[in-house]
């Protein structure tokens, strides 16, 4: 390949791929609706970035086009690429092609925990001297989100099930922490999603997974399955779901040749993934924590861990539903798990591809006994702060959309400054 053009280059999974190509001296161009921080970084590394989608963005020397699954079928750059008969790959399909540069691929798929587990595996392998290549769809404290590594032995990556492209990868180790029916609506149903996970398993020489009725059914008969029957409550200094992630990552690293004790020691130096149980501020009045939880199971596990870490605290949850389709599918489950908080505030839905739905934030607030707040993030921060009094408050900001924009104004009102 000589020049690759990315449609939606500023996305969390697209930008690291572009960065890996630039490090290999491949020419890169790309476009996105907004010129975000990832676009700025890529531009500084030598990529040609366009704001907005136009057929003229596709230069004559482009020989491959990679596009986000969120791109519309009538995207002018895709239409122009197909008119020219250029090879066009969805992000996950191109990731699978890129991974062929390495002898052993370790891919993490599943409904929850992909970013954290793949980041842990990559960090452990680095600490153990394996020098892996890796690509993580999130920012990580203390290490980059992507790197080509040294040599061509191991490549660690997330494998996204939401568009079915995890089936494109051929893996030395396939890691599956869990499987639920999230994203089934975008794939054509639960049966399609299940069959995709079976395909992911079949294309993994070794399959590493946590036991559950669904995973046991989907992965029955795999010739080299490593079935972990029980999730630990604590491991390598972590607790709750973070301990489960850490234990799974260590097992994957051991299967890749790391010493067990060295892997556990490395896991104890956990690389904090941005927006995953991230402590933003603390004062006698309150502690502010952010988590990416956007599925009922994730919300439940987050609240359980917060109760474990902060026993006796008054727990206020600020939740942003992510996608109307997900809110509608799991409405009753969301309402039930959010009742575990002492106080719940629901902010407007982060639409993500669909602008409306049959239920929204007001309905969810009513169902869980919470309060719906609307307006700017400054307005919402003022509304939240007005309801916080006394000491020993824990405020959990949950969601996968743009709710992170609430952190700065809320922290300024309640804690003065972030830690």
C-alpha positions in Angstrom: 0.0 0.0 0.0 1.2 3.5 -0.8 -1.5 5.8 0.5 -4.5 5.0 2.7 -7.5 7.3 3.1 -9.6 7.1 6.3 -13.3 8.1 6.3 -13.9 9.1 9.9 -10.3 9.3 10.8 -10.9 11.0 14.2 -12.7 8.0 15.7 -11.4 6.1 18.7 -10.6 3.0 16.6 -9.7 4.7 13.4 -7.0 7.2 14.6 -4.7 4.5 16.2 -4.8 2.5 12.9 -3.8 5.6 11.0 -1.0 6.3 13.5 0.4 2.8 13.1 0.5 3.2 9.3 2.3 6.6 9.6 4.9 4.9 11.8 5.5 2.5 9.0 6.0 5.4 6.6 2.7 4.8 4.8 1.1 8.0 3.5 -2.2 8.7 5.2 -5.1 11.1 4.5 -8.5 11.2 6.1 -11.6 13.2 6.9 -14.0 13.7 9.7 -17.0 15.9 10.6 -15.0 17.7 13.2 -11.3 18.4 13.6 -10.8 16.8 17.0 -7.7 16.3 19.2 -7.0 12.9 17.4 -7.1 14.7 14.0 -4.7 17.3 15.3 -2.3 14.7 16.6 -2.4 12.8 13.2 -1.9 16.1 11.3 1.2 16.7 13.4 2.5 13.2 12.5 2.1 13.9 8.8 -1.4 12.9 7.9 -3.4 15.1 5.6 -6.7 15.8 7.4 -9.9 17.3 5.9 -12.9 18.6 7.8 -16.1 17.4 6.3 -16.7 14.7 3.7 -16.3 15.6 0.0 -15.3 13.5 -3.0 -12.4 15.9 -3.7 -10.8 14.7 -0.4 -9.9 11.5 -2.1 -6.6 12.3 -3.9 -5.6 10.6 -7.1 -2.8 8.6 -5.4 -5.0 6.9 -2.8 -4.9 3.2 -3.3 -6.9 1.9 -0.2 -9.9 3.4 1.6 -10.8 2.5 5.2 -14.1 3.7 6.6 -15.9 3.7 9.9 -19.1 1.6 10.2 -20.9 4.8 11.1 -20.3 6.2 7.6 -23.5 6.5 5.5 -23.8 4.5 2.4 -24.0 7.7 0.4 -20.9 9.2 1.9 -19.3 11.1 -1.1 -15.8 9.8 -0.5 -17.0 6.2 -0.4 -19.0 6.7 -3.6 -16.0 8.2 -5.3 -13.7 5.3 -4.0 -16.1 2.7 -5.4 -16.5 4.6 -8.7 -12.7 4.2 -9.0 -12.9 0.6 -7.9 -10.5 1.2 -5.0 -10.4 -1.5 -2.3 -12.7 -0.3 0.6 -12.4 -1.9 4.1 -14.5 -1.3 7.2 -12.2 -0.4 10.1 -12.3 -3.9 11.6 -11.6 -5.5 8.3 -8.6 -3.4 7.7 -7.4 -4.1 11.2 -7.4 -7.8 10.4 -5.3 -7.1 7.3 -2.9 -5.0 9.3 -2.6 -7.7 12.0 -1.2 -10.1 9.3 2.1 -8.2 9.8 2.5 -10.3 13.0 2.9 -14.1 13.6 0.7 -14.2 16.7 -2.5 -12.1 17.2 -4.1 -11.7 20.7 -7.6 -10.4 20.1 -10.1 -9.4 22.9 -13.7 -9.5 22.0 -16.9 -9.6 24.2 -19.5 -7.2 25.4 -17.7 -5.7 28.3 -14.0 -4.9 29.2 -12.3 -5.0 25.8 -10.3 -1.8 26.2 -9.2 -2.5 29.7 -8.3 -6.2 29.1 -6.4 -5.5 25.9 -4.5 -2.6 27.5 -3.6 -4.9 30.4 -2.3 -7.6 28.1 -0.2 -5.2 26.2 1.2 -3.6 29.3 2.0 -7.0 30.8 3.7 -8.2 27.6 5.7 -5.0 27.5 6.9 -5.4 31.1 7.8 -9.0 30.4 10.0 -8.0 27.4 7.8 -9.4 24.7 7.8 -6.0 22.8 4.3 -6.5 21.3 2.6 -4.3 18.7 -0.8 -3.2 20.0 -3.8 -1.1 19.3 -6.3 -0.1 22.0 -9.4 2.0 21.3 -8.9 4.2 24.4 -6.3 6.4 26.0 -4.1 4.8 28.6 -2.1 6.6 31.3 1.6 5.9 31.0 1.7 4.3 27.6 0.5 5.0 24.1 -2.8 3.6 22.8 -1.0 2.0 19.9 2.5 0.9 18.9 4.1 -1.3 16.2 6.3 -2.9 18.8 9.7 -4.5 18.0 9.7 -7.3 15.4 6.7 -9.2 14.1 5.8 -11.6 16.8 2.8 -10.5 18.9 0.0 -8.0 18.1 -2.6 -7.2 20.8 -5.9 -5.6 19.8 -9.6 -5.2 20.7 -12.0 -7.0 18.3 -15.2 -5.1 17.9 -18.4 -7.2 17.8 -20.8 -4.3 17.2 -20.4 -4.5 13.4 -19.3 -8.1 13.2 -15.8 -7.4 12.0 -14.2 -9.3 14.9 -14.8 -12.3 12.6 -12.2 -11.0 10.2 -9.3 -11.7 12.6 -7.3 -14.9 12.7 -5.9 -15.2 16.3 -3.3 -17.1 18.2 -5.3 -16.3 21.3 -8.9 -15.2 21.3 -10.1 -13.7 24.6 -13.8 -13.4 25.5 -14.6 -12.2 29.0 -18.4 -12.3 28.4 -21.1 -12.3 25.8 -24.5 -10.5 26.0 -26.9 -9.4 23.3 -25.7 -5.8 23.1 -25.5 -4.5 19.5 -27.8 -7.4 18.3 -30.1 -4.7 16.8 -27.3 -3.5 14.4 -26.4 -7.0 13.2 -29.8 -8.5 12.4 -30.6 -10.3 15.7 -29.1 -12.3 18.5 -28.6 -15.4 16.3 -26.3 -13.4 14.0 -24.3 -12.0 17.0 -24.0 -15.5 18.5 -22.8 -17.0 15.3 -20.2 -14.2 14.9 -18.8 -15.1 18.3 -18.7 -18.8 17.3 -16.7 -17.7 14.2 -14.4 -15.6 16.3 -13.8 -18.7 18.5 -13.2 -21.0 15.5 -10.6 -18.6 14.1 -8.7 -18.6 17.4 -6.0 -21.3 17.9 -6.5 -20.9 21.7 -9.7 -19.6 23.2 -9.6 -18.1 26.7 -12.9 -17.2 28.3 -14.9 -16.9 31.5 -17.5 -19.6 32.0 -21.2 -18.7 31.7 -24.2 -20.6 30.3 -24.0 -18.6 27.1 -20.3 -18.8 26.6 -20.2 -22.5 27.4 -23.0 -23.1 24.8 -21.3 -20.9 22.1 -17.8 -22.3 22.6 -18.6 -26.0 23.3 -16.2 -28.3 21.4 -13.4 -25.8 20.8 -10.3 -28.0 20.8 -8.0 -25.6 22.7 -10.4 -23.7 25.0 -9.1 -22.5 28.3 -12.3 -22.1 30.4 -11.9 -20.0 33.6 -14.7 -21.1 35.9 -14.7 -18.4 38.5 -14.0 -14.6 38.4 -11.8 -13.6 41.4 -13.1 -11.0 43.8 -9.6 -9.6 44.2 -6.4 -10.0 42.2 -3.1 -8.1 41.9 -4.4 -5.2 43.9 -7.7 -4.9 42.0 -11.2 -5.7 43.1 -14.5 -6.5 41.5 -14.7 -6.4 37.8 -11.2 -4.9 37.6 -9.8 -8.0 39.3 -11.6 -10.2 36.8 -10.1 -8.2 33.9 -6.7 -8.4 35.5 -6.8 -12.1 36.1 -7.9 -12.8 32.5 -5.2 -10.6 31.1 -2.5 -12.4 33.1 -3.7 -15.8 31.8 -3.5 -14.5 28.3 0.0 -13.2 28.9 1.0 -16.6 30.4 -0.3 -18.4 27.3 1.8 -16.0 25.2 4.9 -17.1 27.1 5.2 -14.8 30.1 6.2 -16.0 33.6 3.2 -16.2 35.9 4.8 -14.2 38.8 6.1 -11.6 36.4 2.7 -11.2 34.7 1.0 -10.8 38.1 3.6 -8.2 39.2 3.1 -6.3 35.9 -0.7 -6.4 36.4 -0.3 -4.8 39.8 1.0 -1.7 37.9 -2.3 -1.4 36.1 -2.3 1.2 33.2 -5.3 3.4 34.0 -7.5 3.5 30.9 -9.1 6.8 30.4 -12.8 6.9 31.5 -12.6 3.6 33.3 -13.1 4.1 37.0 -11.1 7.3 36.7 -10.7 9.4 39.9 -11.0 13.0 38.8 -11.2 14.9 42.1 -11.5 14.4 45.8 -12.3 16.7 48.7 -13.9 16.2 52.2 -17.2 17.0 50.6 -17.1 14.7 47.6 -15.2 12.3 45.4 -15.8 12.5 41.6 -15.2 9.3 39.6 -15.9 8.6 35.9 -16.7 5.3 34.3 -17.5 4.3 30.7 -20.4 2.0 31.9 -23.2 2.2 29.3 -24.9 -1.2 29.5 -27.0 -2.4 32.5 -24.4 -5.1 33.5 -21.6 -2.5 33.4 -23.6 0.0 35.4 -24.3 -2.7 38.0 -20.7 -3.8 38.2 -19.5 -0.2 38.5 -21.9 0.5 41.4 -20.9 -2.7 43.2 -17.2 -1.7 43.0 -17.9 1.8 44.2 -19.8 0.5 47.2 -16.8 -1.8 47.9 -14.3 1.0 47.6 -16.3 3.7 49.5 -18.4 1.9 52.1 -20.9 4.2 53.9 -20.6 7.0 51.3 -23.6 8.7 49.8 -23.5 7.6 46.2 -24.9 9.9 43.5 -25.0 8.5 40.0 -25.1 10.8 36.9 -25.9 8.6 33.9 -26.0 9.4 30.2 -27.8 6.8 28.2 -25.8 5.9 25.1 -28.0 5.3 21.9 -31.8 5.3 21.9 -31.7 1.7 20.6 -29.8 0.5 23.7 -32.0 2.5 26.1 -35.1 1.0 24.6 -33.8 -2.6 24.6 -32.6 -2.5 28.2 -35.0 0.1 29.7 -36.3 -2.0 32.5 -32.8 -3.3 33.4 -31.4 0.2 33.5 -34.2 1.4 35.7 -33.6 -1.5 38.1 -29.8 -1.2 38.5 -29.9 2.6 38.9 -32.0 2.2 41.9 -28.9 0.9 43.7 -27.6 4.4 44.0 -28.7 6.8 46.8 -29.5 9.4 44.2 -29.7 9.3 40.4 -29.6 12.0 37.8 -30.2 11.3 34.1 -28.9 13.6 31.5 -30.0 13.7 27.8 -29.4 10.6 25.7 -26.2 10.6 23.6 -27.8 9.8 20.3 -25.0 8.1 18.3 -26.5 7.5 14.8 -30.2 7.8 15.7 -31.7 11.1 16.9 -34.8 9.9 18.7 -36.4 6.9 20.2 -39.6 5.6 21.9 -38.1 6.4 25.4 -35.7 9.0 26.6 -34.0 10.4 29.7 -37.1 11.7 31.4 -38.8 8.3 31.2 -35.8 6.6 32.6 -35.5 9.1 35.5 -39.1 8.5 36.3 -38.7 4.7 36.2 -35.7 4.6 38.5 -36.9 7.3 40.9 -34.3 9.8 39.8 -34.2 13.3 38.4 -33.8 14.4 34.7 -31.6 17.4 34.0 -31.2 19.2 30.7 -29.4 22.2 29.3 -25.7 23.0 28.9 -23.1 21.1 30.9 -22.7 24.2 33.0 -26.4 24.2 33.7 -26.4 20.5 34.6 -23.3 21.0 36.8 -25.2 23.7 38.7 -28.2 21.5 39.1 -26.1 18.6 40.4 -24.2 20.8 42.8 -27.3 22.2 44.3 -28.3 18.8 45.5 -25.0 17.9 47.1 -24.5 18.7 50.8 -22.4 17.5 53.7 -19.4 15.3 53.5 -18.6 11.8 52.2 -20.4 12.1 48.9 -19.3 9.9 45.9 -20.4 11.2 42.5 -20.2 8.6 39.7 -20.3 10.0 36.2 -21.3 7.1 33.9 -21.7 6.8 30.2 -19.9 6.3 26.9 -21.0 9.6 25.2 -19.9 13.1 25.8 -20.8 13.2 29.5 -17.1 13.7 30.2 -17.7 17.4 29.4 -19.6 17.6 32.8 -16.5 16.8 34.8 -14.7 20.2 34.7 -17.7 22.4 35.6 -18.9 20.0 38.2 -15.4 19.6 39.8 -15.0 23.4 39.9 -18.2 23.7 41.8 -17.7 20.9 44.3 -14.0 20.3 44.7 -12.3 23.5 43.5 -9.9 21.7 41.2 -9.2 18.2 39.9 -6.5 16.0 41.3 
